[in-house]
Amino acid sequence: MASSKPRIIIVGGGLAGLAGAIKIAESGLDVDLFSMVPVKRSHSVCAQGGINACNKVARQQGYSEWMHFDETVYGGDFLNHQPPVYDMANMAPKIIDLLDRMGVPFNRTSEGERDLRLFGGSLFKRTHFAGATTGQQLMYALDEQARRWEVQGKVTKYEFWEFLWPVVDEQGACRGIIAQDMRTMQIRAFRGDAVIMATGGNGLIFGKSTNSVICTGGAAARCYQAGAWLGNPEFIQVHPTAIPGEDKCRLMSESARGEGGRVWVPRKKGDTRPPGQIPEAERWYFLEEKYPKYGNLVPRDIATREIFFACRDGLGIGGGRMVYLDCTHLPDATKHKLAGIFEIYEKFTGDDPCHVAMKIFPAVHYTMGGLYTSFEPKPDFKGMVPGHPKNMMTNVPGLYAFGEVNYQYHGGNRLGANALLSCIFDGLFCGPSAVQYVQDQKSPAADLPESLYQKFAQQEETKARKLIESNGTFNPYTLHRQLGDVMTDYCTVVREENGLRTAAEHVDRLRDQFRALKLSDTGMWTNQSLSFTRALGDMLVYAQAILAGASLRKESRGAHYRSDFTERNDAQFLKTTVAKYDKAKDRPVIEFEAVPTPLIQPRARTYGKVDA
Amino acid sequence: MTAPANTKNIRFKIKRQDGPGKASYWQTFDVPYKPNLNVISCLQYIAEHPVTVAGEKSTPVVWDCNCLEEVCGACTMVINGKVRQSCSALLDELLKETPGGMVTLEPMTKFPVVRDLWVDRSRMFNALKTIQAWVPIDGTHDLGEGPKESAENQDVRYSLSRCMTCGCCLEACPQFLLGNQFIGAQAISQARYFNLHGTGKVLADQRLDAMMGPGGITDCGNAQNCVKVCPKEIPLTESIAAIGRQATVHAVKRFFNGPPRK
């Protein structure tokens, strides 16, 4: 029967979703691909710096896949699961080759080889790049291959469709989704024999971040409320170098430092001279001074804290919350490689970074935590069993998480240029796991009763109607601004118990106010306010899990820095934070689960800090 | 709620349309001035305070956007009569263009309106199917590196590959019209991009066949508006010239060798 041919649903068309779609289509299954934007406009396009992999040159200088693996785990402060990271590092060179064959315009050396640049957390040049818009270039290559499958009928795109809820059957397995057409506002059910969430991060919870406007974490929060667990929700990366803006903070890539850019502040507090007139001796290159080995290329959590503390101590530019990122001294050929990001800086600030030092400040950037997933390790823990259905499946059978929404690879802090890699790796390596799961199923989703799907579609109709009809006083856009402010103030670079409690109380209050909303658009055609408001409700739920995890993790590890518990505490917290949603209490329940360290033992994480 | 009286306001005149086929109308909103605003942050302000200058309650203006840093291509609209990205349209610059202090926002005219400033650009994505805008790789298995490439060739390809399907070039083009067939500068430049790749050029003949068909490159009127409005400074007229030359050679070959054997 044609209708019982198995199908896999992928939610999200960034690098992870597209890589998965391509791999699954190639294996012969049909894919339904859902995205809130035309997939080519997904947030992955914003990645700038590059993608890491051991390569011919670095290998001859002493680098290896094992070192890439070790850097990733050390960078993540040992909270990463080691077998998947081991596989990711080992597959990385092959992923670069594949992208190269797909036509990604990687920068070239004079001999025509792929060029390389230095990146944070490594002493070797192991980052491949296409100008300073690598994410965009990788996205386009995968978008093109997915379009090829679309033309052949193996991939069906549902663009401008928003995921609302996973359909979970009586046995607790995921059998499809409910989605809404963002133009016609039609809500309907889609059957799927497996569902892969590839919905990215949750930067919008912090108001202004480097993320795109669709990165609300709403999709993950909906799965969480439907019974999927979150892993390490409190681990949020704050990128050291961004341009603060009215509508968002724009990323200034780590590649600026990888190519030789230097971070500094005037030694004299409140110095008002233009940067070019401050002599060398009166500049404090604090990262280079404190971390002579890695210099400006310490991992992001460390660079962010150092910048934050310098400003807190009154050393920011003009006493404010900015430091210099200086590229004015770089040779022209190097500046050319950074043209893509320099152009953005100049467009938005009016200053040309080739001639004037950039002014930057940290901004929320990446979600290390996400949906909790598991995997099947090999007996020696060197990698996962390829194609095993458990790989990157959540605790809900049939529901997978790939890419940034998967908590698996980056532990307490992600290294620069590892995100593109982990997204593509998930799609290519774990796509076959979803295929295997589907092939093992005895009853196809196509044969399930319509009533199961109607029940969930009805639930979402009711929720949407309730929001539209809500006749309170609170404005959803104002509530979102307040959520962003409170999360940024108390739950980013520096956290401590009292602040976290204040934030939690504030978020509880916002949830009460959310129940007394008034939408200014109550129409049923292309109602963007409805979509935004629904996501706001889910952001508030997600924020509670972030705050609960941050409060209970009484240690400092990676991006999670507690001023009241400044040391890492392996005995108590070398553990995954697992957040489970308690439906009756409408609250997160936090549990901790030990992280095995079969291949690399935890060690002090100092990056050669002087006097550490 | 309107803005406090003591702040300077920027006035926005916005062309609205409730849905496809509906009549359009104008609404005017005030947004309090702050330094470093862009059009997006003003639309966000209006979403939070959807009240017109006349004090009439309205709805948030609908527009398409995502990355807000000019790399996704979503937020194209006609601002003060010129097509551009609304994220990188800075108010301090726009106010210099309009001494009266009024900023007008309109949807692009070459694509069907979905609602307000949001238009349907699926025609651009369909064009990428027509020209087979991909490298026909054998599959995702490990088959080693791609073709070697000179730094010069990469430089040209990279400049073309930054096309974000935003539609500025098509809005500015006098030949590309709502409802006609012309494929436009975006797809022509993408055809050049793929014909420049070692493996991508395997499909060059098919791409050139598409370029010589109805709505193909001969419909270009050489107005050169496209290259002037491209936010990524893609050398679109060079691409049109390059594909024009390739098509001529291709036509001569077809003349002597006959149609392709399948």
Interface residues (C-beta under 8 A of the other chain):
Chain A: I22 K23 E26 V37 P38 K40 R41 S42 H43 V45 C46 K94 D97 L98 D100 R101 M102 G103 P105 F106 N107 R108 T109 S110 G112 E113 A130 G131 T133 Q136 Q137 Y140 A141 E144 Q145 R147 R148 E150 V151 R183 S212 V213 I214 G245 E246 D247 K248 R250 L251 G340 I344 K347 F348 L428 N475 Y477 T478 R481 S520 D521 G523 W525 T526 Q528 S529
Chain B: D18 G19 K34 N36 L37 N38 I40 S41 Q44 A47 E48 P50 K57 S58 T59 P60 V62 C65 N66 C67 L68 E69 E70 V71 C72 G73 A74 C87 S88 L90 V114 R115 W118 R121 F125 L128 K129 Q132 A133 W134 V135 P136 I137 G139 T140 D142 L143 G144 E145 G146 K148 E149 S150 A151 Q154 R157 Y158 S161 R162 M164 T165 F194 H197 T199 G200
